[in-house]
Amino acid sequence: MDAVDFQIIHELQADGRLSNQDLADRIRLSPSPCLRRVRRLEDAGLISGYTATVDQVAFGLPITVFVRIRLERHTAEAVNVFEEHVGLIDHIQDCYLMAGSSDYLLRVVIESLEAYEALVRTRIHAIPGIASIESSFAFGSVKQSRVYPRPELPSR
């Protein structure tokens, strides 16, 4: 990847609806080479798709909960069972495998406190092998970015 590829990715992360012409104008490249570069980035898997950013509160999911999970055992079977179950719960938006006192960190979006309680009681508690569940409720969001910073390249 070169500087132009980084610019393309930056612009598309900020606005995935840019036309090829608008993107080419922003990165000061003609449309044909711009499109070839975008297709190459897609084929290489650097750009894996395009999506709409939806306002979580306006959509009806005003509550964000960060859930720390600790497993009873760390066998391959226990991990696979947990991860498969998490993949089936739509309210879980992100699931991170962690180092430290928790094994997983989940980000859950939900309609209400009552709905979260029901989710924990009926779906999360039902996952075999969980030793503990610890929930933290977000009061608000200070920053949410979907644009990655440009990585520092090693100097030669």
C-alpha positions as CSV (number, residue, x, y, z in Angstrom):
1,M,0.0,0.0,0.0
2,D,1.2,3.5,-0.8
3,A,0.1,6.9,0.3
4,V,-2.7,7.1,-2.3
5,D,-4.2,3.7,-1.1
6,F,-4.2,5.1,2.4
7,Q,-6.0,8.2,1.2
8,I,-8.6,6.1,-0.7
9,I,-9.3,4.0,2.4
10,H,-9.5,7.1,4.6
11,E,-12.0,8.8,2.3
12,L,-14.2,5.7,1.9
13,Q,-14.2,5.1,5.7
14,A,-15.4,8.7,6.2
15,D,-18.0,8.4,3.5
16,G,-18.6,5.1,1.8
17,R,-21.2,6.6,-0.6
18,L,-18.6,8.7,-2.5
19,S,-18.9,8.2,-6.2
20,N,-15.8,7.2,-7.9
21,Q,-15.6,10.7,-9.5
22,D,-15.8,12.4,-6.1
23,L,-13.3,10.0,-4.6
24,A,-10.9,10.6,-7.5
25,D,-11.3,14.4,-7.1
26,R,-10.6,14.2,-3.4
27,I,-7.4,12.2,-3.8
28,R,-6.3,14.1,-7.0
29,L,-6.4,11.1,-9.3
30,S,-8.2,10.5,-12.5
31,P,-11.3,8.3,-12.2
32,S,-10.0,5.2,-14.1
33,P,-6.9,4.7,-12.0
34,C,-8.9,5.5,-8.9
35,L,-11.4,2.8,-9.6
36,R,-8.6,0.3,-10.4
37,R,-7.0,1.0,-7.0
38,V,-10.4,0.6,-5.2
39,R,-11.0,-2.7,-6.9
40,R,-7.5,-3.8,-6.0
41,L,-8.0,-2.9,-2.4
42,E,-11.3,-4.8,-2.4
43,D,-9.8,-7.9,-4.0
44,A,-6.9,-7.8,-1.5
45,G,-9.5,-7.8,1.3
46,L,-8.5,-4.4,2.7
47,I,-11.9,-3.1,1.9
48,S,-14.3,-5.8,2.9
49,G,-17.7,-4.1,2.4
50,Y,-19.7,-0.9,2.6
51,T,-22.4,-0.1,5.2
52,A,-24.7,2.6,6.4
53,T,-24.0,4.2,9.8
54,V,-27.3,4.2,11.7
55,D,-28.0,6.3,14.8
56,Q,-28.4,3.8,17.6
57,V,-30.7,5.9,19.7
58,A,-33.0,7.0,16.8
59,F,-33.1,3.3,15.8
60,G,-34.5,2.4,19.2
61,L,-31.5,0.9,20.9
62,P,-30.5,3.7,23.3
63,I,-28.6,1.5,25.8
64,T,-25.0,0.3,25.4
65,V,-23.6,-2.3,27.8
66,F,-20.1,-3.5,28.0
67,V,-20.1,-7.1,29.4
68,R,-17.1,-8.8,30.7
69,I,-17.3,-12.6,30.6
70,R,-15.1,-15.1,32.4
71,L,-15.3,-18.8,31.4
72,E,-15.1,-21.7,33.9
73,R,-12.7,-23.6,31.7
74,H,-10.5,-22.7,28.7
75,T,-10.8,-25.8,26.7
76,A,-11.2,-25.6,23.0
77,E,-14.7,-27.1,23.3
78,A,-15.8,-24.5,26.0
79,V,-14.4,-21.6,23.9
80,N,-16.1,-22.9,20.7
81,V,-19.4,-23.3,22.4
82,F,-19.3,-19.8,23.9
83,E,-18.2,-18.2,20.6
84,E,-20.9,-20.0,18.6
85,H,-23.6,-18.9,21.0
86,V,-22.4,-15.3,21.0
87,G,-22.6,-15.3,17.2
88,L,-26.3,-16.1,17.4
89,I,-27.3,-13.1,19.6
90,D,-28.0,-10.1,17.5
91,H,-27.9,-7.6,20.4
92,I,-24.2,-8.5,20.8
93,Q,-22.5,-6.1,18.4
94,D,-18.9,-6.9,19.2
95,C,-17.1,-9.7,21.0
96,Y,-13.4,-9.4,21.8
97,L,-11.1,-12.1,23.2
98,M,-9.2,-10.4,26.0
99,A,-6.1,-10.8,28.0
100,G,-6.4,-10.1,31.7
101,S,-9.1,-10.9,34.3
102,S,-11.9,-11.3,31.7
103,D,-11.9,-13.7,28.9
104,Y,-14.2,-11.7,26.6
105,L,-15.6,-8.2,26.3
106,L,-18.9,-7.8,24.6
107,R,-20.6,-4.6,23.4
108,V,-24.4,-5.0,23.6
109,V,-27.0,-2.5,22.3
110,I,-30.5,-2.9,23.7
111,E,-33.9,-1.2,24.0
112,S,-34.2,-1.0,27.8
113,L,-32.9,-2.2,31.1
114,E,-35.7,-4.7,31.2
115,A,-34.7,-6.0,27.8
116,Y,-31.1,-6.3,28.9
117,E,-32.1,-8.3,32.0
118,A,-34.2,-10.6,29.9
119,L,-31.3,-11.0,27.5
120,V,-28.9,-12.0,30.3
121,R,-31.4,-14.3,32.0
122,T,-32.6,-16.1,28.8
123,R,-29.7,-16.0,26.4
124,I,-26.4,-15.2,28.1
125,H,-27.0,-17.3,31.2
126,A,-28.0,-20.2,28.9
127,I,-24.5,-20.3,27.4
128,P,-22.7,-23.3,29.0
129,G,-19.4,-22.7,30.8
130,I,-19.7,-19.1,31.9
131,A,-18.1,-18.5,35.4
132,S,-19.0,-14.8,35.7
133,I,-20.8,-12.0,33.9
134,E,-20.0,-8.3,34.8
135,S,-22.0,-5.5,33.1
136,S,-21.1,-1.8,32.8
137,F,-23.6,0.6,31.3
138,A,-22.4,3.5,29.2
139,F,-23.9,6.9,30.2
140,G,-23.0,8.4,26.8
141,S,-20.5,8.4,24.0
142,V,-17.6,10.8,23.9
143,K,-16.0,9.5,20.7
144,Q,-17.0,6.9,18.1
145,S,-14.8,6.7,15.0
146,R,-15.0,4.4,12.1
147,V,-12.0,5.8,10.4
148,Y,-8.7,4.1,11.3
149,P,-5.6,6.2,11.9
150,R,-2.9,5.7,9.4
151,P,-0.5,3.1,10.8
152,E,3.1,4.1,11.4
153,L,5.2,2.4,8.7
154,P,8.6,1.2,9.9
155,S,11.4,3.4,8.8
156,R,14.0,1.9,6.5
